[in-house]
Amino acid sequence: MTGLRCCASAGCLARGSGALMGVLETAISRGELGDQIQLRPVGCLGPCSQGPLLALDPDGDLYAGVDPQDAETLVAALARRLHQSSDQATPLEWAPARGERLDLRAPFFQRQRRIVLEHCGLIDPTDLEQAIAVGAYGQLERVLQSWSPEQVVTELQRSGLRGRGGAGYPTGLKWATVARMPGARKVVVCNADEGDPGAFMDRAVLEGDPHRVLEGMAIAAYAVGADHGFIYIRAEYELAIERLRLAIEQAVDRGRLGAALFGTGFGFTLELRVGAGAYVCGEETALIASIEGKRGTPRPRPPYPAELGVGGRPTLINNVETFANVAPILREGADWFAAIGTAGSSGTKVFSLTGHVRRGGLVEVPMGTSLATVVLEMGEGSPHGSAVKAVQTGGPSGGCVPADRLDTRLDYESLQSLGTIMGSGGMVVLDQNTDMVALAAYFMAFCREESCGKCVPCRAGTVQLHGLLEKILAGQASQADLDQLETLGAMVMDTSLCGLGQSAPKPMLSTLRYFRGDYLARLGAP
């Protein structure tokens, strides 16, 4: 059987993979080759910037930028090979007219270690049977039948997994805290409100392997004593929402979600909650308020969600990637996971590599991998002969790492020492032509618009900071304005209620730290 895997992620569909699949289906049907050529829509295949993407099995070839007009010639070439030889190792006499065959020996592919993404691009995300065939829900069944909740929590603690949503809080410690809370009913929440500009890691996981996330949530519920959960996702992720709804329905029908799972007394039900796309709802207390039908604004902590969350119940909140790590950790063991990455940041991290880079897309690398490896080797640097000026990490909550610091390791502490964060995994490459003042103004405008307005430092401070940046861009600012920019930025960080205001000045302050010349060159009056 020859297999064709066509990327059906939102990014590739926008680039024409839907039309490509349509033509392939027609050509296969017309040639009566349905029993010899299997076409599967799959999740993200990696180099998103080069879609549509098409993989050929068992050859192992991956093609980028394939035009629908190439589909019929591909099917014809496959038919010729099938009729001429029973040996599928026979080279395929075909090349796309407009696309290219990618070299899988390139660093973009070879430097990856796929744990979260191990099945993305291999299985049809709408087919539960394919997910089960590669192990979905196997670890849930195993822990329900032979592990105590305490054993699960201990294994997560030993693994060293830290939350992949940005803060890097130890996952096992968070689970243990919720598990200790009194009360017969607790809640598990998956934060899929991925709002950073340029970030699409969680979306890709949900589109490509939704059952991996559902299994992780069910295991977490068993470990902490919860019986109900929510997936909170932004309305813009239409395809991910569609596939999640189908996955939940399929899991309930097959007894993977619901009551008395795998013949035990444990049950777990799950709801999908669609948010309006407010960036502040990525903050956990604002997210809880939105789930409850209230305005999505943060509240002071403590009490933390682990004590007082959804409906006043103890609540565990992790993001998509964190839950997607749970099943492989239990399958392979905590020691296996802890041996990957660094002592303080174990495992792998998924990044969306975008911006001024030759080869962009979704990559998963061991923690501790250098920025230079990801940007210069895997991404092959900036196009058109430009040099890399900086790499922006962590979205509006992060900062910019200058080119002379690209040897920095991708772990929580190393990035924090440079004034930025790992965040959820957005990584935007900036070339030598980037105006860092304009970049800071862009992110400040984003935070100004996304502020919920509840606290004065964020509500008014982001407006004033953006005004000062606009003044500098117009060449009308003085050194006093620059001094005020830094003073006000520090005040907003120190006094804002939630993470949005506390981190809003970071892109600006990091550009001031490393690219002060861009600011000084624009000052007008002395």
C-alpha positions in Angstrom: 0.0 0.0 0.0 1.3 3.4 -1.0 0.4 6.2 1.4 0.0 9.9 0.7 -0.2 12.2 3.8 -1.3 15.7 3.0 -1.0 18.4 5.7 -4.5 19.5 6.7 -3.5 22.1 9.4 -5.0 25.5 9.2 -1.8 27.0 7.8 -1.5 24.5 4.9 -5.3 24.6 4.2 -4.9 28.4 3.8 -2.1 27.7 1.3 -4.2 25.3 -0.8 -3.8 21.9 0.7 -7.6 21.4 0.5 -7.6 21.8 -3.2 -4.6 19.5 -3.5 -6.4 16.8 -1.5 -9.5 17.2 -3.7 -7.6 16.7 -6.9 -5.7 13.7 -5.4 -8.9 12.0 -4.3 -10.4 12.5 -7.8 -7.3 11.1 -9.6 -7.1 8.1 -7.3 -10.8 7.4 -7.8 -10.7 7.8 -11.5 -7.8 5.4 -11.7 -9.5 2.9 -9.5 -6.5 2.9 -7.2 -8.3 3.3 -3.9 -7.1 -0.2 -2.7 -3.5 0.6 -3.6 -3.1 4.3 -2.7 -4.3 5.6 0.6 -4.7 9.4 1.0 -4.8 10.7 4.6 -5.2 14.2 5.9 -2.8 14.8 8.8 -1.6 17.5 11.1 1.3 19.8 10.8 4.3 18.2 9.0 6.8 20.9 10.2 8.0 23.4 7.6 4.7 25.4 7.5 6.1 28.3 5.6 6.5 26.0 2.5 3.0 24.5 2.4 1.1 22.8 1.0 3.1 19.8 2.2 2.7 16.2 1.0 4.5 13.1 2.3 4.9 9.9 0.4 5.0 6.5 2.2 6.9 4.2 2.3 9.4 6.2 0.3 9.7 8.7 3.1 9.8 11.7 0.8 8.3 15.1 1.7 7.3 17.6 -0.9 6.7 21.3 -0.3 4.7 23.8 -2.2 2.9 21.1 -4.3 0.4 22.6 -6.7 -2.9 20.9 -7.3 -2.0 20.7 -11.0 0.8 18.3 -10.0 -1.6 15.9 -8.3 -2.7 14.0 -11.4 0.8 13.5 -12.6 1.8 12.2 -9.2 -1.0 9.6 -9.1 -0.2 8.6 -12.7 3.5 8.1 -11.7 2.4 6.0 -8.7 0.1 3.9 -10.9 3.0 3.3 -13.3 5.2 2.1 -10.5 2.5 -0.1 -9.1 1.9 -1.8 -12.4 5.5 -2.2 -13.4 6.9 -3.5 -10.1 5.7 -4.9 -6.8 8.8 -3.5 -5.1 7.8 -0.2 -3.6 11.5 0.6 -3.2 11.6 1.3 -6.9 12.4 5.0 -7.3 9.4 7.2 -8.2 9.7 8.9 -11.6 8.0 12.1 -10.6 8.9 15.6 -9.5 6.5 18.5 -8.8 6.5 21.2 -11.4 6.2 24.1 -8.9 7.2 22.6 -5.6 10.3 20.9 -4.3 11.4 17.7 -2.6 12.7 18.5 0.8 16.0 17.1 2.1 15.1 15.3 5.3 18.8 15.2 6.2 18.6 19.0 6.7 19.1 20.3 10.3 15.5 21.5 10.4 14.5 17.8 10.6 17.5 16.1 12.1 17.9 18.5 15.0 14.3 17.8 16.2 13.3 15.4 18.9 9.5 14.9 18.6 7.7 13.9 21.8 4.7 16.2 21.9 4.6 16.1 18.1 5.5 12.4 17.7 2.1 11.6 15.9 1.4 15.0 14.4 1.7 14.6 10.6 1.4 10.8 10.9 -2.2 10.1 11.8 -5.6 11.5 10.6 -6.7 13.7 13.6 -10.3 12.9 12.8 -9.9 9.2 13.1 -9.9 7.8 16.7 -8.9 4.3 15.5 -5.6 5.7 14.0 -4.9 7.4 17.3 -5.6 4.2 19.3 -3.3 2.3 16.9 -0.4 4.5 17.9 -1.2 4.2 21.6 -3.8 6.8 22.5 -5.5 6.2 25.8 -3.2 3.3 26.6 -1.5 5.1 29.5 -4.9 6.2 30.8 -6.0 2.6 30.9 -2.8 1.5 32.5 -2.8 4.0 35.4 -6.5 3.5 36.1 -6.0 -0.2 36.4 -2.7 -0.4 38.2 -1.5 3.0 39.6 -2.7 5.0 42.5 -3.2 8.8 42.0 -0.3 9.4 44.3 2.0 7.3 42.0 1.0 9.3 39.0 1.8 12.6 40.8 5.1 11.3 42.0 6.1 10.2 38.5 5.3 13.7 37.1 7.3 15.3 39.9 10.3 13.0 39.2 10.1 13.8 35.5 10.9 17.5 36.1 8.2 18.6 33.6 7.5 22.3 34.0 4.5 24.1 32.6 4.8 24.9 29.0 2.5 27.9 29.0 5.2 30.4 29.9 5.9 30.6 33.6 7.6 27.2 33.8 6.0 26.2 37.2 6.8 22.6 38.1 3.9 20.5 36.9 4.1 17.8 39.5 4.1 20.3 42.3 1.0 22.0 40.9 -0.7 18.6 40.6 0.3 17.6 44.2 -1.1 20.9 45.5 -4.5 20.4 43.9 -4.5 16.7 44.9 -4.1 17.8 48.6 -7.0 20.2 48.5 -10.1 19.1 50.3 -13.4 18.6 48.5 -15.1 15.8 46.6 -15.3 17.7 43.3 -12.3 19.3 41.5 -11.8 20.6 38.0 -9.1 20.3 35.4 -8.7 23.1 32.8 -6.7 23.1 29.6 -5.6 26.6 28.7 -5.7 26.7 24.9 -6.0 30.4 24.7 -2.8 30.9 22.6 -2.8 34.6 21.9 0.8 35.6 21.2 1.4 37.1 17.7 3.4 34.5 15.7 2.6 31.6 18.0 0.8 28.4 16.7 2.2 25.5 18.7 -0.9 24.7 20.7 -3.1 25.1 17.7 -1.0 22.6 15.7 -1.1 20.0 18.5 -4.9 20.3 18.8 -5.4 20.2 15.0 -3.0 17.3 14.6 -3.3 15.0 17.7 -6.3 16.1 19.9 -6.6 12.8 21.6 -3.1 13.2 23.1 -4.3 16.2 25.0 -7.6 14.6 26.1 -5.7 11.6 27.5 -3.4 13.9 29.4 -6.3 15.8 30.9 -8.0 12.5 32.0 -4.8 11.2 33.6 -4.4 14.6 35.4 -8.0 14.4 36.6 -7.4 10.9 38.1 -4.2 12.1 39.7 -5.7 15.2 41.5 -9.2 13.8 42.2 -11.2 15.7 39.5 -14.3 14.5 37.7 -14.9 17.3 35.2 -12.8 19.4 32.9 -12.8 22.3 30.5 -10.8 23.1 27.4 -10.7 26.9 27.0 -9.9 27.9 23.4 -10.1 31.1 21.4 -12.8 31.4 18.7 -10.2 32.2 16.0 -9.0 28.6 16.1 -12.0 27.3 14.1 -10.3 24.1 12.8 -8.9 23.2 16.2 -12.4 23.7 17.7 -14.0 21.5 15.1 -11.5 18.7 15.6 -11.7 18.9 19.4 -15.5 18.6 19.3 -15.2 15.6 17.1 -12.5 14.1 19.3 -14.5 14.5 22.5 -17.5 12.9 20.8 -15.5 10.0 19.6 -13.8 9.5 23.0 -17.2 9.4 24.7 -18.6 7.0 22.2 -15.6 4.6 22.7 -15.6 4.9 26.5 -12.4 6.9 26.7 -14.2 9.8 28.3 -17.3 9.6 30.5 -18.3 7.4 33.4 -16.7 4.2 34.7 -13.7 4.4 32.3 -12.0 1.0 31.5 -14.3 -0.8 34.0 -13.1 1.3 37.0 -15.0 3.6 39.2 -13.3 6.7 37.8 -15.2 9.0 35.4 -14.2 12.2 33.6 -16.4 14.5 31.6 -15.2 17.3 29.4 -16.6 20.6 28.0 -15.2 22.9 25.3 -15.5 26.6 26.1 -14.9 29.0 23.3 -13.5 32.5 24.3 -13.9 35.7 22.4 -10.1 36.1 21.8 -9.2 38.4 24.7 -5.4 38.1 25.3 -5.9 38.7 29.0 -7.9 35.5 29.2 -4.7 33.5 28.9 -4.1 34.6 32.6 -5.6 31.9 34.7 -7.9 33.9 36.9 -9.3 35.8 33.9 -9.7 32.5 32.1 -11.7 31.1 35.1 -13.9 34.1 35.1 -14.6 33.7 31.4 -15.4 30.0 31.8 -17.9 31.0 34.5 -19.6 33.4 32.1 -18.2 36.5 33.7 -16.1 39.3 32.1 -12.6 37.9 31.6 -10.6 40.0 34.1 -8.0 38.8 36.6 -8.3 38.9 40.3 -5.6 39.2 43.0 -3.9 36.0 44.1 -4.0 34.3 46.6 -6.2 32.4 46.7 -4.7 30.6 43.8 -6.9 28.4 41.4 -5.5 25.3 43.1 -7.6 26.4 46.1 -10.4 28.4 44.6 -11.0 28.0 40.9 -13.9 27.2 38.6 -17.2 27.3 40.6 -15.2 27.8 43.8 -13.7 24.4 43.4 -9.9 23.4 43.5 -8.8 23.7 39.9 -5.8 22.4 38.0 -4.8 24.6 35.0 -2.1 23.5 32.5 -1.7 24.4 28.8 -2.0 22.2 25.8 1.7 21.2 25.5 1.9 20.4 29.2 -0.9 17.9 28.9 0.5 16.5 25.7 3.7 15.5 27.6 1.9 13.4 30.2 1.2 10.2 28.3 4.8 9.8 26.9 6.3 10.5 30.3 4.2 7.7 31.9 4.9 5.4 28.9 8.7 5.8 28.9 9.2 6.7 32.6 10.2 9.8 34.5 13.9 9.0 34.3 13.8 8.9 30.5 12.1 12.4 30.3 14.4 13.9 33.0 17.5 12.8 31.0 16.4 15.0 28.1 17.2 18.7 28.2 18.9 20.3 31.2 18.9 19.7 34.9 16.5 22.5 35.6 14.5 22.3 32.3 13.8 18.7 31.3 12.2 17.4 28.2 11.6 19.1 24.9 9.9 22.4 23.9 7.8 23.1 20.8 8.5 26.4 19.1 6.9 28.2 16.2 9.8 29.6 14.2 8.7 32.6 12.2 9.7 36.0 10.9 12.8 36.8 8.8 14.0 33.2 8.5 14.5 31.0 5.4 12.8 27.9 6.8 10.0 28.6 9.3 7.6 26.3 10.9 7.0 24.1 13.9 10.0 22.6 15.6 10.5 20.5 18.8 13.9 20.4 20.3 15.5 19.3 23.6 15.6 22.0 26.3 19.0 23.5 26.4 19.3 23.7 22.6 20.9 27.0 21.7 19.0 29.8 19.9 21.8 29.6 17.2 20.9 26.0 16.5 17.3 26.7 16.0 17.6 30.0 14.1 20.8 29.7 12.1 21.0 25.9 11.5 17.4 24.7 11.5 15.9 27.9 10.2 19.0 28.6 8.0 19.2 32.2 9.0 17.6 35.3 7.4 16.8 35.3 3.7 18.0 37.6 0.9 21.5 38.0 2.4 20.3 39.8 5.5 21.9 39.2 8.9 20.0 38.2 12.0 19.6 41.2 14.3 17.7 39.7 17.1 15.2 36.9 18.1 12.0 37.8 19.9 10.8 35.2 22.3 7.8 35.0 24.6 5.5 37.2 22.5 4.2 40.5 24.1 5.4 39.1 27.5 8.9 38.5 26.3 11.9 40.3 24.9 14.5 40.4 22.2 17.8 38.5 22.3 20.5 40.2 20.2 22.5 38.3 17.6 25.6 38.2 19.7 23.7 36.3 22.4 22.4 33.5 20.1 24.6 31.0 21.9 22.1 31.3 24.8 20.5 28.0 25.7 16.7 27.6 25.5 15.9 27.0 29.1 13.8 29.1 31.6 16.7 30.6 33.6 19.0 31.4 30.7 16.3 33.4 28.9 15.2 35.2 32.0 18.8 36.3 32.6 18.5 38.2 29.3 15.3 39.9 30.1 13.0 37.7 28.2 11.0 34.5 28.7 10.4 31.2 26.8 6.7 31.9 27.0 4.5 29.4 25.2 7.1 29.0 22.4 6.7 31.8 19.9 10.1 32.7 18.3 10.2 35.6 15.8 13.5 36.2 13.9 14.3 39.8 13.1 16.8 40.8 10.4 19.2 43.7 10.3 16.6 46.0 8.8 14.2 45.8 11.7 13.5 49.0 13.5 13.5 48.0 17.2 11.6 51.1 18.3 8.8 50.3 15.9 8.8 46.7 17.1 8.5 47.9 20.7 5.7 50.2 19.7 3.9 47.4 18.0 3.9 45.2 21.1 3.0 48.0 23.4 0.0 48.9 21.1 -1.0 45.2 21.3 -0.9 45.2 25.2 -2.7 48.6 25.3 -5.6 47.2 23.3 -5.7 43.8 25.1 -5.6 45.4 28.6 -8.8 44.5 30.5 -8.6 48.0 32.1 -9.1 46.7 35.7 -6.0 48.2 37.2 -4.6 51.7 36.6 -1.0 50.8 36.0 -1.8 48.6 33.0 -4.8 50.6 31.8 -3.1 54.0 31.8 0.5 53.0 31.8 0.4 51.1 28.5 -1.3 54.1 26.9 1.4 56.5 28.2 4.2 54.1 27.2 2.9 53.7 23.7 2.6 57.5 23.4 6.2 58.0 24.4 7.3 55.4 21.8 5.2 57.1 19.1 6.9 60.4 20.1 10.3 58.8 19.7 9.3 57.3 16.3 8.3 60.8 15.1 11.7 62.2 16.1 10.1 64.6 18.6 11.4 63.1 21.8 14.2 64.1 24.1 16.5 62.3 26.5 14.1 63.2 29.3 11.4 61.3 27.4 13.7 58.3 27.1 14.4 58.4 30.8 10.6 58.6 31.5 10.1 55.6 29.3 12.3 53.5 31.4 11.0 54.8 34.7 7.4 54.3 33.7 8.1 50.9 32.3 9.5 49.7 35.6 6.5 51.1 37.5 4.0 49.3 35.2 5.9 46.0 35.7 6.1 46.4 39.5 2.5 47.5 40.2 0.2 45.9 37.6 -2.4 43.3 38.8 -1.7 40.4 36.4 0.9 39.1 34.1 -0.3 41.2 31.1 0.7 44.5 32.7 3.6 43.0 34.6 5.2 41.9 31.3 3.9 44.5 28.9 7.1 46.6 29.1 9.5 43.7 28.5 9.8 44.0 24.7 10.5 47.7 25.1 12.9 47.4 28.0 14.8 44.6 26.2 15.2 46.6 23.1 16.4 49.6 25.2 18.9 47.3 26.8 20.4 45.8 23.7 19.5 48.3 20.9 19.7 51.6 22.6 21.2 53.1 19.5 18.0 52.7 17.6 16.3 54.9 20.2 19.1 57.5 20.5 19.2 57.9 16.7 15.6 59.1 16.8 15.8 61.7 19.6 15.1 65.2 18.5 15.3 68.0 21.0 18.2 67.9 23.5 
